[in-house]
Amino acid sequence: MATSPAKSAQERRADIVNHAHSIGIDNDYISVLVDEFYVRARKDEVLGPIFDQAIGDNWDQHMSKIKLFWQSVALNAGTYSGKPVVEHAKHKSIEPGHFTIWLNLFDETLKDTAPTEAARIYFLERAQRIATSLQWAIFGPPPLVKKENGL
């Protein structure tokens, strides 16, 4: 059985971009998603004060950085070079339950803005992994739940 040669990093990146574009994801949509999400997040009674305290008067800079982050996540653009765990961990007002609120608000935003259902799922899967990894990095993994008849 013949095997095909492994794809180069450039070819894999092109595959990711082509797939994302085929379901309606591009830099323009990422900008719409980020802008709309933060309009909603800033109005949210729980998340709004946390974001305002963390970002202060640096919203333009933050929005630019977050758009680069999502371009890197969704399109494998390699444009983001921040440290999300460090940035989130330094804000002591963040609690584990805030990640669920964030994720639900992100999904609501996706439902209202995503060009296709496939685009919504594409972003939501990545957002779920990001929320879980940030939560685990900051607070540790959740405790194991013991069932009545063992683990």
KEMI-125450 format. One line per 10 residues: their letters; for each residue x, y, z of C-alpha. Coordinates in Angstrom, 1 decimal, padded with zeros to 4 digits. Layout:
residues N
a) X,Y,Z ~ ... .
***
This chain:
residues 151
matspaksaq) 000.0,000.0,000.0 ~ 001.5,003.3,-001.1 ~ 001.4,006.2,001.4 ~ 001.2,009.8,000.4 ~ 003.9,012.1,001.6 ~ 003.1,014.2,004.7 ~ 001.8,017.7,003.9 ~ 004.0,020.6,004.6 ~ 003.0,023.2,007.2 ~ 002.1,025.6,004.4 .
erradivnha) -000.1,023.0,002.8 ~ -001.9,022.2,006.1 ~ -002.4,025.9,006.7 ~ -003.9,026.3,003.2 ~ -006.2,023.4,003.9 ~ -007.4,025.0,007.1 ~ -008.0,028.4,005.4 ~ -009.8,026.8,002.5 ~ -012.1,024.8,004.8 ~ -012.8,027.9,006.9 .
hsigidndyi) -013.5,030.0,003.8 ~ -015.8,027.3,002.4 ~ -018.1,027.6,005.5 ~ -018.0,031.4,005.5 ~ -015.1,032.2,007.9 ~ -012.7,034.9,006.9 ~ -011.0,037.9,008.6 ~ -014.1,040.0,007.9 ~ -016.4,037.6,009.7 ~ -013.9,037.3,012.6 .
svlvdefyvr) -014.0,041.0,013.0 ~ -017.9,041.0,013.0 ~ -017.9,038.2,015.6 ~ -015.4,039.8,017.9 ~ -017.0,043.2,017.7 ~ -020.5,041.9,018.4 ~ -019.3,039.5,021.2 ~ -017.7,042.4,023.1 ~ -020.7,044.7,022.7 ~ -022.7,041.9,024.4 .
arkdevlgpi) -020.0,041.0,026.9 ~ -019.6,044.7,028.0 ~ -023.4,044.8,028.7 ~ -023.5,041.5,030.5 ~ -024.1,042.0,034.3 ~ -021.5,039.5,035.3 ~ -018.9,039.7,032.5 ~ -019.1,043.4,031.8 ~ -017.5,044.6,035.0 ~ -014.8,042.0,034.8 .
fdqaigdnwd) -013.8,043.0,031.3 ~ -014.0,046.7,032.1 ~ -011.8,046.3,035.1 ~ -009.3,044.1,033.1 ~ -009.2,046.2,030.0 ~ -009.8,049.7,031.3 ~ -009.3,052.3,028.6 ~ -007.4,049.9,026.3 ~ -010.4,048.6,024.3 ~ -009.0,049.4,020.9 .
qhmskiklfw) -005.7,047.6,021.6 ~ -007.6,044.7,023.2 ~ -010.0,044.3,020.2 ~ -007.1,044.3,017.8 ~ -005.3,041.6,019.8 ~ -008.4,039.5,020.2 ~ -009.0,039.6,016.4 ~ -005.5,038.4,015.8 ~ -006.1,035.7,018.4 ~ -009.2,034.4,016.6 .
qsvalnagty) -007.5,034.7,013.2 ~ -004.8,032.4,014.6 ~ -007.4,030.0,016.1 ~ -009.8,029.8,013.2 ~ -007.5,030.4,010.2 ~ -004.1,029.2,011.6 ~ -002.8,032.6,010.7 ~ 000.0,032.7,013.3 ~ -000.6,036.3,014.0 ~ -001.2,036.1,017.7 .
sgkpvvehak) 001.7,036.0,020.1 ~ 000.1,036.7,023.5 ~ -000.1,034.5,026.6 ~ -003.8,034.0,027.4 ~ -003.3,031.9,030.5 ~ -001.0,034.6,032.1 ~ -003.4,037.4,031.1 ~ -006.4,035.6,032.6 ~ -004.7,034.3,035.7 ~ -003.7,037.7,036.9 .
hksiepghft) -007.3,038.8,037.2 ~ -008.4,037.5,040.6 ~ -012.1,038.4,040.0 ~ -012.4,035.6,037.4 ~ -014.2,032.6,038.8 ~ -014.6,029.1,037.2 ~ -018.3,029.7,036.5 ~ -017.5,032.8,034.4 ~ -016.2,030.5,031.7 ~ -019.6,029.0,031.2 .
iwlnlfdetl) -021.2,032.4,031.1 ~ -018.6,033.5,028.5 ~ -019.1,030.3,026.4 ~ -022.9,030.7,026.4 ~ -022.7,034.4,025.4 ~ -020.2,033.4,022.7 ~ -022.5,030.8,021.3 ~ -025.5,033.2,021.4 ~ -023.3,035.6,019.4 ~ -022.4,032.9,016.9 .
kdtapteaar) -026.1,031.9,016.5 ~ -026.9,035.5,015.6 ~ -023.9,036.2,013.4 ~ -022.4,033.0,011.9 ~ -022.7,032.8,008.1 ~ -023.4,029.1,008.3 ~ -024.2,026.5,011.0 ~ -020.9,024.8,010.2 ~ -019.1,028.1,011.0 ~ -020.9,028.3,014.4 .
iyfleraqri) -019.9,024.7,015.2 ~ -016.3,025.4,014.0 ~ -015.9,028.4,016.4 ~ -017.8,026.8,019.2 ~ -015.7,023.7,019.3 ~ -012.6,025.9,019.5 ~ -014.1,028.2,022.1 ~ -015.0,025.2,024.3 ~ -011.4,023.9,024.1 ~ -010.1,027.4,024.9 .
atslqwaifg) -012.5,027.8,027.9 ~ -011.6,024.4,029.3 ~ -007.9,024.9,028.9 ~ -007.9,028.3,030.5 ~ -010.1,027.1,033.4 ~ -007.9,024.1,034.0 ~ -004.7,026.2,033.8 ~ -006.0,028.8,036.3 ~ -008.1,026.6,038.7 ~ -006.9,023.1,038.0 .
ppplvkkeng) -008.9,020.2,036.7 ~ -012.4,019.7,038.2 ~ -012.5,017.1,040.9 ~ -013.5,013.6,039.9 ~ -017.1,012.8,040.6 ~ -017.5,009.6,042.5 ~ -020.5,007.5,041.4 ~ -022.5,005.4,043.9 ~ -021.1,002.2,042.5 ~ -017.5,003.3,042.0 .
l) -015.8,005.6,039.6 .
***
